[in-house]
């Protein structure tokens, strides 16, 4: 079987379907975050770090809802300890990494160009790149731990000793 044919077969699996849906949901997240980042940094002239924080906060809500409901098919109330807190914990770790990269990109871009548009594009590229790394890590954590398929519990079968016949 050719490599493209094998890739298509992987996408037809349950994991492949989740990965495709997660990727599509992430496109929404990235577009929202990049638009907010460009607006805050390029138009409002906020710092790169403040712009990255705003972008992450604005995009995180839709990201959670899409991941939980569409990618992993969960409905009903979210479980605070098992779903909400771990998701937001990962979001905060991603935010810390993204904010650090944004600061580095801002400093580097200032040395490369005086154009605010050029600096904005460099910042957006850097945040996009680190977001890709965070995206991959987050998928495997969400899929393997947070929204993992759990086998239904089977009732414990007790062995009752046979009653001797007299």
Secondary structure as UniProt FT lines:
FT   HELIX           3..11
FT   HELIX           14..38
FT   HELIX           39..43
FT   HELIX           48..65
FT   HELIX           66..71
FT   HELIX           80..84
FT   HELIX           85..112
FT   HELIX           116..141
FT   HELIX           142..146
//
